[in-house]
Amino acid sequence: MTRNKKEKLSDNVQQNFNQSKEIAYWANKYNLSVEEFQRLFKEAGFSIARLLGSGVLNNRMAA
């Protein structure tokens, strides 16, 4: 898969995720603003599994 195709796919995933109620669910669950959660989600490569597995959200809750 070419880089442009991967970037377009990531953009589509981000756009679809932003439009879903799921982003509000995860942001609320971890007591974050939607914008903060979106930033972390983007840093994790647009992957909920990677974001949850990284421990970043748990570290934020403990702080």
N, C-alpha and C positions, 0 to 999 in steps of 0.2 A: 504494500500500500504506500502510495507516495505521501510525502509530507503534507502537501496541500489537501489531499483527500482526508488524511487524518485530522488536520486542522478543521476542515469543514465538518467532519463527523463530530469532533469535539464541540464545535460551535452549535451544531444541531442538538446534541445532548444537553448542552448548557441551556439553550433556548427552551427546549421542551421541559427540562427540569424546572426552570424558572417559572414556567407557566403552570406548573402543577401545584397542588396543595401540599405535596410531599415536602417541599422546601420549608414551608411554614411549620410543618409538623416537626422536622428535625431541628430547626432553629429554636422552636419553643421547647422541645425536649431537653436541649442543652443550654437553655436560657441565654440564647444569642439573638442578636438582631438578624433579620433576613440578610442584610448586606454583609454582615460579618460572616455568616454561614456561607454565603455565596463565595466570598473571598477564600475561605478555607477549602471549600469544595473545588474551586479552580486550582488552588495550590496542590491539591491531591490528585490532579489530573482528571477532574470531573468524574471521580469514582467514589461512591458512598462507601464501598467496602474498604478502599484504601484509606479514606478519611477516618472511618471508625477504627480500623486496624492500627492506625498510626498512634493512637492514644492522645492525640492533640485535644480532642473534645473532653476526654476524661481529665486531662491535666487542667483544662480551663475550669471545669466544674469544681475541682479540688482547691483551686486558688481562691 
